[in-house]
Amino acid sequence: MPPKTILILGGSYAGISTAHYILKHVIPSLPSPETYQVIVVSSSKEVVCRPATPRALLSDTYFDQSKLFVNIKEQFTQYGSKFHFIHGRAKHLDHGRRLVIIDEITDTTTGAVHNEIQLGYHALVIGTGASTYSPLFSLNSQGKPELIARWNEFRSAMAEAKSIVIAGGGPTGVETAGELGEHINGKAGWFGSKAPKCNITLVTSAAELLPQLRPAIAQTAESYLSKLGVEVVKNARVEGVVPTEAGKDALTAKTEVKLNNGQSLHADLYIPAYGTIPNSSFLDDSLKAPDGRVATNPTTLRVDKAGPLVYAAGDVSDYARAAVHILTEAIPVLCANLKRDLLSDAGQTVSGEDRIFKVDESETQLVPIGRAKGVGAAKGYRVPSFFVWLIKGRDYWLGMTQGTWSGKAWAKEV
């Protein structure tokens, strides 16, 4: 009899975390655990510490590359034949027939697809995440070699750049501006900012930077950026760029950035650091929210319209805003309800109610600005710059993610 497959689509924070949690705490609690297996499908064989990319893209010297990029399959050898990894991309989910069509990547050099396979599932977790507009900030559909190649391309152009424009006033834009400012222009002197070697402009459509934080914190962030040679343009949206693929396929093209206030900026380098695109193209529209993310029950994390035993979390899901600390709280809830559903499916009597997820809506966000400063709040309390550096700014959580990738962070059922 074939094993019952718990299929996980996505090999980053959501996918890897749920895989470890299921293998450690869900399957062992089921009747006949030997009849279940976990399969993870990911378009990259490695996972990258995505929060670290604003600093990592500048130089290999800032981080231990063996920790920045981690092989996914190697993190699951502890589970033996219970775990399987497929290097591929989800092409189509047929939730009626309960199967996923996968484009398997067999040429790891070019990323070429050579096999199309069909995977039936007993349970499904959708954790495919979201892609960034700039190829500098995530693996997107590329693998480690292509991401490194894009970083090297950017670094070569950065060495000659006299003007850089960054679009996006959220954490990625602010962190990137700060890292670039310090890397190129150096730290501010004792008597304030120095004449910058490179003019860096950060554009935001909002009235202040970092809209998840109170204005006073955003204004502190702006003052820190100013000392690193970064000018902030507020209440202005990027309306278009010439060439149209600037900052994307035309990564290092000299760019005219047109703003909706009539202003045009000219940049040797342009970086779109705003928003993300949910990796949900393989899903039927009936399973998506208006913004393209998976329509997920926000309390149980089930995808109710997809039938039984289907769940979603992470950036691809509309259960909450994208944030690592929110995802960390969601994983145990998703897995607890998966366990309840699998026990019921196996004929067991399940007592009590579903476990309920309640999103943390407190003012919580930490934003490093360069390698010594930062702003932020935790649980509604403003925190000092030193605290931001201590918790995140030193290594952008690179040390903490090692426990996520290895499963040690999920050693206990919570």
C-alpha positions in Angstrom: 0.0 0.0 0.0 1.5 3.4 -1.0 2.3 5.8 1.9 0.0 8.6 2.7 1.7 11.8 1.5 1.8 15.0 3.4 2.9 17.3 0.6 4.5 20.7 1.4 4.9 23.2 -1.4 7.7 25.6 -0.6 11.2 25.3 0.9 11.7 28.4 2.9 10.5 29.5 6.4 6.9 28.2 6.2 7.7 25.0 4.3 10.8 23.9 6.3 9.2 24.8 9.6 6.0 22.8 9.0 8.0 19.9 7.6 10.1 19.6 10.8 7.1 20.1 13.1 5.0 17.5 11.3 7.9 14.9 11.3 8.7 15.5 15.0 5.2 15.9 16.5 2.4 15.1 14.2 3.2 11.8 12.5 4.6 10.1 15.6 1.2 10.7 17.3 -0.9 9.1 14.6 -2.1 5.5 14.4 0.3 3.6 12.1 2.8 6.4 11.7 4.9 4.2 9.4 2.3 4.8 6.7 2.9 8.5 6.4 5.6 10.4 4.5 6.5 14.1 4.0 7.5 15.5 0.6 8.8 19.0 0.3 8.9 20.6 -3.2 11.1 23.7 -3.7 12.4 25.6 -6.7 15.7 25.9 -5.0 17.9 23.2 -3.4 19.1 25.8 -0.9 17.3 28.2 1.5 18.7 31.6 2.1 18.3 33.8 5.2 16.2 36.3 3.4 16.2 39.1 6.0 20.0 39.3 5.6 19.9 40.1 1.9 20.1 43.9 2.2 23.6 43.5 3.7 24.6 40.2 2.0 24.1 41.6 -1.5 27.0 44.1 -0.9 29.8 41.7 -0.1 30.5 38.1 0.8 32.6 39.3 3.8 29.7 40.3 5.9 28.3 36.8 6.5 29.5 33.2 6.7 28.3 31.9 3.3 27.9 28.4 4.7 25.2 29.7 7.1 23.7 32.2 4.7 22.9 29.5 2.2 21.8 26.1 3.6 21.1 22.9 1.7 17.5 21.9 2.4 17.8 18.1 1.9 20.7 17.9 4.4 18.6 19.4 7.1 16.2 16.4 7.0 18.6 13.4 7.0 17.6 12.8 10.7 14.2 11.5 9.5 15.4 8.8 7.1 12.9 7.6 4.5 10.1 9.5 6.1 11.3 12.6 4.3 11.7 13.2 0.5 12.8 16.3 -1.4 11.8 17.3 -4.9 13.7 20.1 -6.7 10.9 21.6 -8.8 8.1 24.1 -9.1 4.4 23.7 -8.6 2.7 24.1 -12.0 -0.9 23.4 -11.2 -2.9 22.3 -8.1 -6.0 20.2 -9.0 -7.7 20.4 -5.6 -10.7 18.4 -6.9 -8.5 15.4 -7.8 -6.1 16.2 -4.9 -3.0 16.2 -6.9 -0.3 18.7 -7.9 1.5 18.8 -11.2 5.2 19.6 -10.6 7.8 20.8 -13.1 10.9 18.9 -11.8 14.2 20.7 -12.3 16.8 18.2 -13.3 19.5 20.6 -14.7 20.8 22.3 -11.7 23.2 24.5 -13.7 20.5 26.2 -15.9 17.4 25.4 -13.8 15.9 23.7 -16.9 12.8 21.6 -16.4 12.9 18.1 -17.9 10.2 16.2 -16.1 6.6 16.8 -15.4 5.3 14.7 -12.5 2.0 14.3 -10.7 1.9 14.0 -7.0 -1.2 13.0 -5.2 -1.5 14.1 -1.6 -3.3 13.0 1.5 -2.7 16.4 3.1 -1.3 19.6 1.6 0.5 22.6 3.1 0.9 25.6 0.8 4.0 27.6 1.8 5.4 28.8 -1.5 6.0 32.3 -0.2 6.3 35.5 -2.3 8.8 36.8 -4.8 10.4 40.3 -4.6 10.4 42.7 -7.5 14.2 43.0 -7.3 16.1 39.8 -7.8 18.5 40.9 -5.1 16.4 40.1 -2.1 15.3 36.5 -2.5 15.8 33.3 -4.4 12.5 33.9 -6.2 12.3 31.1 -8.8 16.1 31.2 -9.1 18.7 29.1 -7.2 21.8 30.0 -5.3 24.1 30.3 -8.3 21.9 32.8 -10.1 21.3 34.9 -7.0 25.1 35.1 -6.4 25.6 36.0 -10.0 23.1 38.9 -9.7 24.8 40.1 -6.5 28.2 40.1 -8.3 26.7 42.0 -11.2 25.3 44.6 -8.8 28.5 44.9 -6.9 30.5 45.6 -10.0 28.2 48.4 -11.0 28.0 49.7 -7.4 31.7 50.4 -7.4 31.2 53.0 -10.1 27.8 54.3 -9.2 27.4 58.0 -8.3 23.6 57.9 -7.8 21.3 55.2 -6.5 17.5 55.4 -6.2 15.6 52.9 -4.0 11.9 52.7 -4.2 10.0 51.6 -1.1 9.8 52.9 2.4 9.3 49.7 4.3 11.9 47.7 6.1 13.6 46.3 3.0 14.0 49.8 1.4 15.2 51.4 4.7 17.6 48.6 5.5 19.0 48.6 2.0 19.5 52.3 2.0 21.2 52.2 5.3 23.5 49.3 4.3 24.4 51.0 1.0 24.9 54.3 2.7 27.4 52.9 5.2 29.1 50.6 2.8 29.7 53.3 0.2 29.8 56.6 2.1 31.0 55.3 5.4 29.8 56.1 8.9 28.9 59.6 9.9 31.7 61.6 11.5 31.6 63.0 15.0 30.3 66.3 13.6 27.5 64.9 11.4 27.3 63.6 7.9 30.1 63.9 5.4 29.8 64.7 1.7 28.6 61.4 0.2 30.6 59.5 -2.4 27.3 58.3 -3.9 24.0 60.1 -3.7 21.4 57.7 -2.5 17.7 58.6 -2.7 15.0 56.6 -0.9 11.4 57.1 -2.3 8.3 56.3 -0.4 4.6 56.9 -1.3 3.7 57.3 2.4 3.9 60.4 4.6 6.6 58.7 6.7 9.0 55.8 6.4 8.1 52.4 8.0 4.3 52.7 8.2 4.0 49.8 10.7 5.8 52.0 13.2 4.8 55.3 14.8 5.9 58.6 13.1 8.4 59.5 15.8 10.3 56.2 15.2 10.1 56.7 11.4 11.6 60.2 11.8 14.5 58.8 13.8 15.1 56.3 11.0 15.2 59.2 8.5 17.7 61.1 10.6 20.0 58.0 10.8 19.8 57.6 7.0 20.6 61.3 6.5 23.9 60.8 8.3 24.8 58.0 5.8 24.2 60.2 2.8 20.6 59.0 2.1 18.0 61.6 1.0 14.3 60.6 1.7 11.6 61.6 -0.7 8.1 61.2 0.9 4.6 61.3 -0.5 5.8 60.3 -4.0 5.2 57.0 -5.8 7.3 55.6 -8.6 5.1 55.9 -11.7 7.5 54.4 -14.2 11.1 53.7 -15.0 13.1 53.9 -18.2 14.1 51.2 -19.2 11.0 49.4 -18.0 13.0 46.4 -16.7 15.4 48.6 -14.8 16.3 47.0 -11.4 14.9 43.7 -12.5 16.1 41.9 -15.7 18.0 45.1 -16.5 19.5 45.0 -13.0 22.3 47.6 -13.4 20.9 49.8 -16.2 21.1 53.5 -15.8 17.6 54.6 -15.1 15.2 57.5 -15.3 12.8 57.2 -12.4 9.5 59.0 -12.9 7.5 60.0 -9.8 3.8 60.8 -9.7 4.6 64.3 -8.4 6.1 65.2 -11.8 9.7 64.8 -10.6 12.2 62.6 -12.5 15.3 61.1 -10.8 18.3 59.8 -12.7 20.1 56.9 -11.2 23.2 54.8 -12.1 21.4 52.0 -10.2 17.7 51.6 -9.4 16.4 49.2 -6.8 12.7 48.3 -6.5 12.4 47.4 -2.8 8.6 47.7 -2.4 6.2 44.8 -1.8 6.2 41.2 -3.0 4.3 39.0 -5.5 2.7 35.9 -4.0 3.9 32.7 -5.5 0.4 31.5 -6.3 0.2 31.2 -10.1 -0.3 27.5 -9.8 -3.6 27.9 -7.9 -7.1 28.2 -9.3 -8.5 31.7 -8.9 -11.3 30.3 -6.7 -8.6 29.7 -4.0 -7.2 33.2 -4.1 -8.0 36.4 -2.3 -8.3 39.6 -4.3 -4.6 40.4 -3.7 -3.5 37.1 -5.2 -2.6 35.3 -1.9 -4.2 32.1 -0.8 -7.6 32.6 0.8 -6.9 31.1 4.2 -9.2 30.7 7.2 -7.4 33.2 9.5 -8.2 31.3 12.7 -7.5 27.6 11.7 -5.1 28.2 8.7 -7.1 25.8 6.6 -7.8 26.5 3.0 -11.5 25.7 3.3 -12.3 26.1 -0.4 -9.6 23.5 -1.4 -11.3 20.6 0.4 -10.2 18.7 3.5 -6.6 18.6 4.8 -5.3 21.6 3.0 -3.5 24.4 4.8 -1.5 27.6 4.1 0.8 29.9 5.9 3.6 32.4 5.3 3.9 35.1 2.7 1.7 33.3 0.2 -1.3 33.2 2.6 -3.7 36.1 3.5 -4.0 35.0 7.1 -1.8 37.9 8.3 0.9 40.4 7.1 4.2 39.0 6.2 6.5 38.9 9.3 8.7 36.2 10.6 7.5 36.5 14.2 3.9 36.1 13.0 4.8 33.0 11.0 6.6 31.5 14.0 3.4 31.8 16.0 1.3 30.3 13.2 3.2 27.1 12.6 2.1 25.3 15.8 -1.5 26.3 15.2 -1.5 25.0 11.6 0.2 21.7 12.7 -2.1 21.2 15.7 -5.1 21.5 13.4 -3.5 19.2 10.9 -2.9 16.7 13.6 -6.6 16.9 14.7 -7.7 16.4 11.1 -5.4 13.4 10.5 -6.5 11.7 13.7 -10.1 12.2 12.8 -9.4 10.9 9.3 -7.7 7.8 10.8 -10.9 7.1 12.7 -9.9 8.4 16.1 -12.2 10.4 18.4 -10.8 13.9 18.7 -11.9 15.9 21.7 -11.9 19.7 22.2 -11.9 22.4 19.7 -9.7 23.5 16.9 -6.6 25.5 17.9 -7.2 29.1 17.1 -4.7 31.5 15.6 -4.8 35.1 16.7 -2.5 37.4 14.9 -0.2 39.7 16.9 -1.3 43.2 15.8 1.0 45.0 18.2 3.6 47.5 17.0 6.4 45.1 16.5 9.2 45.6 13.9 13.0 45.9 14.1 14.8 47.8 11.4 18.6 48.0 11.4 20.1 51.1 9.7 23.7 50.3 8.9 25.9 48.1 11.0 25.5 50.0 14.3 22.1 51.7 14.4 18.5 50.8 14.2 14.9 51.7 15.1 11.9 49.6 16.2 9.3 48.6 18.6 8.4 45.3 20.3 4.9 44.6 21.6 4.0 48.2 21.4 7.1 49.5 23.2 9.7 51.6 21.5 13.1 50.0 21.8 16.6 51.7 21.7 18.9 51.6 18.8 21.3 49.3 20.7 18.5 46.7 21.3 17.8 46.6 17.5 21.5 46.1 16.8 21.8 43.4 19.5 18.7 41.4 18.4 18.8 41.9 14.6 21.4 44.3 13.4 24.5 42.2 14.2 23.7 39.4 11.8 20.1 39.9 10.6 19.0 36.8 12.5 21.5 34.6 10.6 22.4 32.7 13.8 18.8 32.2 14.8 17.7 30.8 11.5 20.1 27.8 11.9 17.7 26.4 14.4 14.8 26.8 12.0 16.6 25.1 9.2 17.8 22.2 11.3 14.5 21.7 13.2 16.0 22.4 16.6 13.7 25.4 16.9 10.8 23.0 16.8 12.3 20.4 19.2 9.3 20.9 21.6 5.7 20.7 20.7 4.1 24.1 21.5 
